[in-house]
Amino acid sequence: MKNLFTYVKSILIPLLIGGFVGFITSSYMNNSMLVQPKFAPPAILFPIVWTILYTLMGVSYGILKTNSLTDDKTNKIYYAQLFVNALWSFFFFVFEWRLFSFFWILLLIALVILMIIEFYKKNKVAGLLQIPYLLWIIFASFLNLSIYLLNK
């Protein structure tokens, strides 16, 4: 039962953070007002993908937590990337700092790579579960830069 609670908590934390940020920033998401690159996915895809990614993030962290594989370094990297991830939406949508957001997402990519390495060293599955997240934010960085260049 303790492991179940740990997994639920581990999954809920990123889902709640992502949901809260999405709720706050949703009224600022003026994608229809922005010129979009041809490779931009439909808006409906974003909440679906993020729900999956946040769930994988929580499962991954839960694997480490239930096996007593977390430490200060792991926790700092994990929560730092969650924080950087959450702030990106404010920078991009609320403040409309599109170029700054691009550099901010590069910081997120670096933190996620560090997280994957750290998780993988402790548990291969926990590290590998973060690969879709990394791929998505790399894609998002190209989308971010393209939107900036098309709308400056």
C-alpha positions, 0 to 999 in steps of 0.5 A: 500500500505504501508503494501505491501511495508513493506512485500516486503522489509521484504521478499527481505532483507533475500532473497538478503542476502542469494542470495548474500552469495550463489553467492559469496560462490557457487564457493567454494561449493565442495560437490562432493569432500567431503565424504557425509553422507548417509542422505545428501540431493541432492545439488539441494534441498538447494537453494529451501529450503533456498528460502522458509525459507528466504521467511518465515523469511521475512513474519514473520518479515513483520507481526511484522513490519506491526503491529508495534510490532518490537522494538530494542530487536526484531530487534537485534535478527533478524538481528544478526541471519541473520548475523550469518547465512550469515557468516556460508557459508563463514566459511564452504565453503570458509575457510573450517573451518568445526568444527568451522562451527559446533559450529557457527551453534549452535550459530545460533540455539540459536539465532533462538530459541531466535527469535522464542520466541521473535516473538511468544510473539508478534504474534503467527503466526510470531513465528510459521513461524520460526519453519521450519527454526529452524528444517532445521538448526538443520538438517544442524548442524548434516550434518555439523558435519557429513561432518567434521567427515567424511573428517577430 
